[in-house]
Amino acid sequence: MVEVDRKTFLASLPAGALAAMSHEDKAEELEHYMEEELDNRIAARRAGADGEAGSIITLEELEQEERSPRGTGRLFMPREDEFPPLPDKPTVLDFFRLRFAPANHVLQSATHALRTGQPERTVFACLMHDVVLNLIKVDHGWWGAQLVEPYVDERVAWGIRYHAALRFYPDEEYGYEYPEMYNRIFGHDYVPEPYIKEAYEYARNHRWYGEARLITVNDTYAFQDDMDVDIEEFTDIIGRQFKQPKEGLGYDNSPVAHMWRTIAFPNRPL
């Protein structure tokens, strides 16, 4: 299980950044940090076992990466080489392999949902809930829901949208506890911003509350540095749950096509 040292995490932030960050900013930065740490540890373990870090991403690549500009995801980290090209009509599996990888956190989250017998819709929502962190950190629940909304069951998008707010609020019925890490890293006076509280209260009284709550429940089991999962294990579920446009993601003239193109070509100046 990935444990975060408070001093190490705070030292990873730019000088003076912590004082200027809202509570939500701090939580987003912490989650992104944990996912990067998970990827680093799994890559290191693979390197020790196989003499290399596997085909997804190498340990050397991870170690050489500079931190992306604050608020942005891994795709905007400075890099010397170009991203590998996507097919002419890219699918969500292509994006997983060539833009979202290594994606260990969401793969583990979906695996936990699958192994504990949760609905396939929940498994798929867990698989997609944080992929947008490669693009942007702030308000990632809202961004993540928008990214997939035209292609998924509306309950999936709804759950992804509100999971970001629900993570700050415990729910004994679902077995979700307030993350002790927030207390340890930020202190017991950590309070979500008003719009987060409003979103939580709206979601708590909505008939689809469970869609978002189950994402947060599976989230807590998805930082295992001794666990390997391949996206190929979810091919059939993706085929049933994601309405792949025949033109390819980014080229179907949907309201979010530009978001997929941005992920495909993050280095383009215009």
Secondary structure as UniProt FT lines:
FT   HELIX           6..11
FT   TURN            15..16
FT   HELIX           17..20
FT   HELIX           23..50
FT   HELIX           59..64
FT   TURN            70..71
FT   HELIX           74..76
FT   HELIX           92..95
FT   HELIX           96..100
FT   TURN            101..102
FT   HELIX           104..115
FT   TURN            116..117
FT   HELIX           120..128
FT   TURN            129..130
FT   HELIX           131..134
FT   TURN            138..139
FT   HELIX           140..148
FT   HELIX           149..151
FT   HELIX           154..166
FT   TURN            167..168
FT   TURN            172..175
FT   HELIX           180..186
FT   TURN            188..189
FT   HELIX           194..204
FT   TURN            207..208
FT   HELIX           209..219
FT   TURN            220..221
FT   TURN            225..226
FT   HELIX           231..234
FT   HELIX           235..241
FT   TURN            246..247
FT   TURN            249..250
FT   TURN            255..256
FT   HELIX           257..264
FT   TURN            266..267
//
